[in-house]
Amino acid sequence: MQKTPYLIHFNEKDREEIGSYYDFGYVVSNLKKALSNKYGTDFHLYGDDETSNEIWEVLEEDLEIHPEKVEAVTHVFDGLETRTISSNHNQDQLEFIIKPRLTNTLYYYTE
């Protein structure tokens, strides 16, 4: 597959010149850098407009059932949630369920 060039590169401009794209580009640039440094390869962004909820459900299931397949590379933002808490109520007790927060963590499938 031929490599397609980018018109705008994150590191070429500053916030004054490109507004809110800078915020998004800064995060994505650092995520790609973290993956590249750890795994030694370039990574690409993909959009999924049709099954995005399904992807999150599969990730959550894999974290619970097959944690050896998924690695938490890094949390994205300091100061945002890294875990989710919910509860199960029944007649006998209140049970709290704590799970990893999916949306503030960069996950990598090791297989």
C-alpha positions as CSV (number, residue, x, y, z in Angstrom):
1,M,0.0,0.0,0.0
2,Q,1.4,3.4,-1.0
3,K,2.0,5.8,1.9
4,T,-0.3,8.9,1.6
5,P,1.2,12.2,2.8
6,Y,-0.4,14.4,5.4
7,L,-1.4,18.0,4.6
8,I,-1.1,19.2,8.2
9,H,1.5,17.9,10.7
10,F,0.9,18.4,14.3
11,N,4.4,19.6,15.2
12,E,4.4,22.2,12.4
13,K,1.9,24.6,14.0
14,D,1.1,25.9,17.4
15,R,-2.2,26.4,19.2
16,E,-2.5,30.0,17.9
17,E,-2.5,28.8,14.3
18,I,-4.7,25.7,14.4
19,G,-7.0,26.2,17.4
20,S,-8.7,23.1,18.9
21,Y,-7.0,20.7,16.4
22,Y,-3.9,21.3,18.5
23,D,-5.5,19.8,21.6
24,F,-6.6,16.7,19.7
25,G,-3.3,16.5,17.8
26,Y,-1.3,16.8,20.9
27,V,-3.0,13.8,22.5
28,V,-2.9,11.6,19.4
29,S,0.7,12.5,18.7
30,N,1.7,11.4,22.2
31,L,-0.3,8.2,22.0
32,K,1.3,7.2,18.7
33,K,4.7,8.1,20.2
34,A,4.1,5.9,23.2
35,L,3.1,3.0,21.1
36,S,6.0,3.5,18.7
37,N,8.5,3.7,21.5
38,K,7.2,0.6,23.2
39,Y,6.5,-1.6,20.2
40,G,8.9,-0.2,17.6
41,T,6.3,0.3,14.8
42,D,4.1,3.0,13.4
43,F,0.5,3.0,14.3
44,H,-2.6,4.4,12.4
45,L,-5.9,5.7,13.6
46,Y,-9.1,4.0,12.4
47,G,-12.6,5.2,12.5
48,D,-15.6,2.9,13.1
49,D,-18.9,4.6,12.7
50,E,-21.0,1.4,12.6
51,T,-19.8,-0.9,15.5
52,S,-18.1,1.4,18.0
53,N,-20.2,0.3,20.9
54,E,-19.4,-3.3,20.0
55,I,-15.7,-2.6,20.0
56,W,-15.9,-1.2,23.6
57,E,-17.9,-4.3,24.7
58,V,-15.3,-6.7,23.2
59,L,-12.5,-4.8,24.9
60,E,-14.3,-4.9,28.3
61,E,-15.0,-8.6,27.9
62,D,-11.4,-9.3,26.9
63,L,-10.2,-7.4,30.0
64,E,-12.4,-9.5,32.2
65,I,-12.1,-13.0,30.5
66,H,-8.7,-12.8,28.7
67,P,-6.6,-10.2,30.5
68,E,-3.4,-11.8,29.2
69,K,-4.4,-10.6,25.6
70,V,-4.7,-7.0,26.5
71,E,-2.1,-4.6,27.9
72,A,-2.8,-1.2,29.4
73,V,0.0,0.8,27.8
74,T,-0.8,4.1,29.5
75,H,-3.5,6.3,31.0
76,V,-4.1,9.3,28.7
77,F,-4.9,12.1,31.1
78,D,-3.8,12.6,34.6
79,G,-6.7,13.9,36.6
80,L,-9.4,11.9,34.7
81,E,-10.9,8.6,35.8
82,T,-8.9,5.4,35.4
83,R,-11.5,3.1,37.0
84,T,-15.3,2.9,36.9
85,I,-17.5,1.9,39.8
86,S,-21.0,0.5,39.8
87,S,-23.1,-1.5,42.2
88,N,-25.3,-4.6,42.4
89,H,-28.1,-4.4,44.8
90,N,-29.8,-7.5,46.2
91,Q,-31.8,-8.3,49.3
92,D,-28.7,-9.3,51.3
93,Q,-26.1,-6.8,50.4
94,L,-24.8,-4.0,48.3
95,E,-21.9,-5.1,46.1
96,F,-19.5,-2.6,44.4
97,I,-17.9,-3.5,41.1
98,I,-14.7,-1.7,40.1
99,K,-13.5,-2.1,36.5
100,P,-10.8,-0.3,34.4
101,R,-12.0,2.9,32.7
102,L,-11.9,2.2,29.0
103,T,-11.9,5.7,27.6
104,N,-8.9,7.1,29.5
105,T,-6.5,4.3,28.8
106,L,-4.6,3.2,25.8
107,Y,-4.9,-0.5,25.3
108,Y,-2.8,-2.8,23.1
109,Y,-3.7,-6.3,22.0
110,T,-0.6,-8.4,22.5
111,E,-1.7,-11.1,20.1
